[in-house]
Amino acid sequence: MATVSAESFKSDKCTKKEAIQFLQDNAAVKFLQEQKLFGKLQAIAKGSSKDKVLNALEKFEADPDARKGDGDDDLSAALEATKALKIKEAEDKKEAKEAAKEEALANAEKCGFTKKVITKGKTHMKPEKGSVVAVWYTGKLEDGTVFDSNVENARKKDRKALKFKVGTGLVIRGWDEALLTMCYGEKAEINIDPDWAYGKKGMPSAGIQPNTRLIFEVELECPVNIGV
């Protein structure tokens, strides 16, 4: 490439891009870094004003040490390699972050139960998290074996609804989440995945083995103050 001088650039005999190219071909890496002219030509030309390039040309002409030396090619290559590595690390970090975000979203969207309404509720009102609910239930294994019930396992006069604050972790997660979707007076069959039931530990004392899916027939009792 022909020599570009500050005077020729000032008189518009060459373009800004040509002047930067000349400096990148002939100036030391340290000088280019100081003048912020080290990098991809297209990006540097776009982000540099004419005055900035002219100033760099004048400094290059005035300073003999600004000329490219024997070690500049190796240094330039090393700097480019380092820059490429940083870009790759940034891209890998971004991809890992996006993957983690997608995984978190997938886990958040996964629901650990299915519900089939048997009897519609007497109202459209649903319990809020932390409110006290009264529940009638029968829990079964997939083969139909009943492992717990406050409906079948007691005489009618002795039966009592199970009362607790819903959504607070006092019962298995499948119950907590499912009951919050039910209307007062609703009766439903809830099929709960093992992870939202008793998981890997199970509850052997109740006949529930590890990683067992549970099926509950649940009725959400209407509070007296609803008036239905």
C-alpha angles and dihedrals in degrees: 000000000000119000115271117207131192088245095052091047092048090053091050095246089135136027128253090249092053091050092051091047089053091051093047090051096047111023128085117259091241090054092049090050092050091051091043091238098119113109141047111354096224094051094043093049091049093051099041126086122222091247091054092052092045090051090051092051092050092050091047091054093046098047119063090192090063090074119104114264134204094270097048096087091055092044092048091051091048092050091049090049091050091048091050090050092051091050090050091049090050091050092048090049091050092049092048091050092050091047091051090048091051091048092049090048091049091050091047092051094047111101117205097207144046124210131206116190113228098175124013118238123262090235139021090238118113130195118263124227109278096021120126114252132188115217136189112200149167118198121205139178119234091265090058097257111149111226099172139005140158089198105051103028100060139053113263095250092050097048118114130181115244109250126197143132106276122224094022101100097258090123134029115298093246089061095044093051098039096048091055088062094052127093119228109272092022121136118202145163111238120198109198127198116231093249090058093043123043096321124194094345097052118185106269092178088066094041093258111136124205116285094015124159112225132208121205131186102207134183119192108214119225115245113240093239093061090072102217 
